[in-house]
Amino acid sequence: MKILRSLTDLKKWLLENPNPHFVPTMGALHEGHLSLVSAAKNKEKSVLASVFVNPRQFAPHQDFNRYPRDEKKDSELLKNVGTDAVFFPSEQEIYSNKCPLPSLSLPPVFGELEGKIRPTHFLGVAEVLFRFFQLTEAAKVFFGQKDFQQTVLVRWLLETHFPKIALEVCPIIREQNGLARSSRNEYLTPEQREAAQILSQTLFSLQEEFQKGERNPRVLEAKMHQNLSRESAIKMIDYAEIRNAKTLEKMENFDEVAVALIAARFGEVRLLDNILLK
Ligand code: AMP
């Protein structure tokens, strides 16, 4: 596996591996990330991963400085799953004045849900992905359903600026107790980790209710809140909502595929989870 540390390294590698399959990450890799690499592997295309903790998607008070970083371990894990190259760019090269980013104007839905709690987050994500997509000219990019609103943002970014790039959204990888794998799980105490299974339990029982025939989104949302508020380890429910899976708009009925989204805080740690209702 090639380790690329500069734009020069990347450009040289791309000459021999044009239009790769691309998996962007912020490192602290786990099985969730590695499942994206596995999905990206095929005979025709090389797989490029990136590891970059993007300062622009963290608000000043957020966990940018303490976000876990372990280049050696990440490289080892990526190599073991057959990644062809990993790009560890510097902040200077990604946000170089020589190559200014366009001013991106995101649709209003990115000011809701995660965007309401973290107002600058999605612009930061869109900017770094714009740069990565521009640099790599990937044939296809791979993202996890785990960050559902982010997948909707990526689809918007591709449709508006990179129509030649395809998107594959990969299923959520979970721990044995159902907790969605996340780099932030490392911050949880053993008790919080145990308690955090309430998120997936709530979503799975919601899906059961839906499959049994409950079709009132407000009733289903109330059930999610009821279930979550029984867990005393949850300091705050940021949201527990049902939205249109394509547009993320609120829904009054289930004419289109819906997604149930939860964000909740266990102490200082915010955890996200979601499930498609179909
Ligand atoms: P991050 O490093 O948190 O920016 O995540 C990089 C990519 O891995 C994103 O597309 C995430 O949605 C994806 N990812 C993170 N956790 C999981 C998971 N548990 N299952 C599947 N994909 C995941």
Boltz pocket constraint, residues with backbone or C-beta under 6 A from the ligand:
constraints:
  - pocket:
      binder: B
      contacts: [[A, 24], [A, 25], [A, 26], [A, 27], [A, 31], [A, 32], [A, 33], [A, 35], [A, 36], [A, 142], [A, 143], [A, 144], [A, 145], [A, 146], [A, 147], [A, 170], [A, 171], [A, 172], [A, 173], [A, 174], [A, 180], [A, 181], [A, 182], [A, 183]]
      max_distance: 6.0
